[in-house]
């Protein structure tokens, strides 16, 4: 069985359209894009497309790779102060001469619809999800909800410890009373953990890391991350074989990606309704 | 072998005295105590004692159990605005009619020397420990440092998922490249995890939860929490037997407690030096 993230995203958009109608005003999402990273440009296009679809204004500000940190901070402050902007994102990664932590920390927590500001991450950690949960982890939690997975007492293995996926999803799962193991590239035997897991969330970006023999038949596997090598896309899991075995995974079609975008739109509507 | 938290705390106080001399001014720590909880009064007394010892002014504000949330918030704002106060704490637990999250969220993150404000928790989670790490987790990390434990690739089991100990220590360990499993009261077989652990941090408050047979000879066990029943103190671990076996644990004498207080003083000195 394949979980179709695209379909779950559609139900979220359906709900959001109703919510926006109730609000009586079009929410506005800002986005800052620095440089010419092709993947970043694609992600921004997706966000613009779905903002249009659901009825959210999208304001894109593009800057050359050479923009200084100080000038970028000024742009952040402008978005913070702009009453017409409900929430905004800074598309990552940023050029090396700009400190991402400094930039993310400068975003007003009340407009931080990516949920990357420390205050929003901390709220997620202590169990307050009423503001902005980072979008990919929020999307993964939505999958559990849709599948009626009761996480309490379940063994969940998270592979990867990024601030964007691994750690926030781990904290959300801990708060949901799961027993959570967070593995990383230094973990000696990841399969010793995955074999005993009820759920595996893989966000490692390590092609073929998890083989069919590393998991049980009934394990729910959520493959979050892919790697592109020579134009070909590779997933963390041996996805085609797992699918044959009946294990539930989420790569194409209908990967976690559409859910990430949908949760960004949800956060934007939340920002607008809170204002 | 028993780890003596008291001795490690003494070295921290030695360093702090030098730092305070360098600062050229006495840092000031505020504390708010509500009601007549005997344990809370004892904790406050300890904090006062060690503040005096190391050369930190200690301002205690005591309020009756009946204080309203609004009045308590006013006191928080007073401490936030008081230029003479470098940092302050609100001794937990608070009476039931007061929302702890609301109170903790009202403390200025720049004066939150307990490290419980979401912004400080979030910083810990994303790997920025330059501000205020919650004191007990910071004390536990100091133990690893003193023992020269390289956490990278180690299997660490954390028992308990509180915002004060379990989750912040789990995030600190994840950031130190450990493979971290967080167990809780819904975990079906905790011993299946502890038996494979290099390190166990138990902060469950469940007397005798971990037996000698649940761990390996070389496992480093850190017993953070105790429970008092009929005036007798019980620890999470079968501490006396473990000690005989040569496993390292930390209960009396020289438990994690002294380290918690020492790290509070360290955070206060940080607050003062950052101002």
Contacts between the chains, C-beta under 8 A, distances in Angstrom:
chain1	res1	chain2	res2	distance
A	101	B	126	7.5
A	101	B	128	6.8
A	109	B	119	7.9
A	117	B	122	7.3
A	118	B	118	7.9
A	118	B	119	5.2
A	118	B	120	7.8
A	118	B	122	3.4
A	118	B	123	4.6
A	118	B	125	7.6
A	118	B	126	6.1
A	118	B	128	7.1
A	119	B	109	7.9
A	119	B	118	5.1
A	119	B	119	4.2
A	119	B	122	5.7
A	120	B	118	7.8
A	120	B	122	6.8
A	121	B	121	7.9
A	121	B	122	3.7
A	121	B	125	5.2
A	121	B	126	5.8
A	122	B	117	7.3
A	122	B	118	3.4
A	122	B	119	5.7
A	122	B	120	6.8
A	122	B	121	3.7
A	122	B	122	2.9
A	122	B	123	7.4
A	122	B	124	7.9
A	122	B	125	6.6
A	123	B	118	4.6
A	123	B	122	7.3
A	124	B	122	7.9
A	125	B	118	7.6
A	125	B	121	5.2
A	125	B	122	6.6
A	125	B	125	5.2
A	125	B	163	7.5
A	125	B	167	5.8
A	125	B	168	7.9
A	125	B	171	7.0
A	126	B	101	7.5
A	126	B	118	6.1
A	126	B	121	5.8
A	126	B	163	4.6
A	126	B	167	7.4
A	127	B	163	7.3
A	128	B	101	6.8
A	128	B	118	7.1
A	152	B	186	5.1
A	153	B	186	4.0
A	153	B	187	6.7
A	153	B	188	6.0
A	161	B	174	5.1
A	161	B	175	7.5
A	163	B	125	7.5
A	163	B	126	4.6
A	163	B	127	7.3
A	166	B	174	8.0
A	167	B	125	5.8
A	167	B	126	7.4
A	167	B	171	6.6
A	167	B	174	6.4
A	168	B	125	8.0
A	170	B	170	7.9
A	170	B	174	7.2
A	170	B	182	7.9
A	171	B	125	7.0
A	171	B	167	6.6
A	171	B	171	7.4
A	174	B	161	5.1
A	174	B	166	8.0
A	174	B	167	6.4
A	174	B	170	7.3
A	174	B	182	5.2
A	174	B	184	7.6
A	175	B	161	7.5
A	177	B	184	6.0
A	177	B	186	4.8
A	179	B	181	6.7
A	179	B	182	6.9
A	179	B	183	5.3
A	179	B	184	6.8
A	179	B	186	7.5
A	179	B	187	4.4
A	179	B	188	7.9
A	179	B	193	7.5
A	180	B	181	6.9
A	180	B	182	5.1
A	181	B	179	6.7
A	181	B	180	6.9
A	181	B	181	4.1
A	181	B	182	7.9
A	182	B	170	7.9
A	182	B	174	5.2
A	182	B	179	6.9
A	182	B	180	5.1
A	182	B	181	7.9
A	183	B	179	5.3
A	184	B	174	7.6
A	184	B	177	6.0
A	184	B	179	6.8
A	186	B	152	5.1
A	186	B	153	4.0
A	186	B	177	4.8
A	186	B	179	7.4
A	187	B	153	6.7
A	187	B	179	4.4
A	188	B	153	6.0
A	188	B	179	7.9
A	192	B	196	7.6
A	193	B	179	7.5
A	196	B	192	7.6
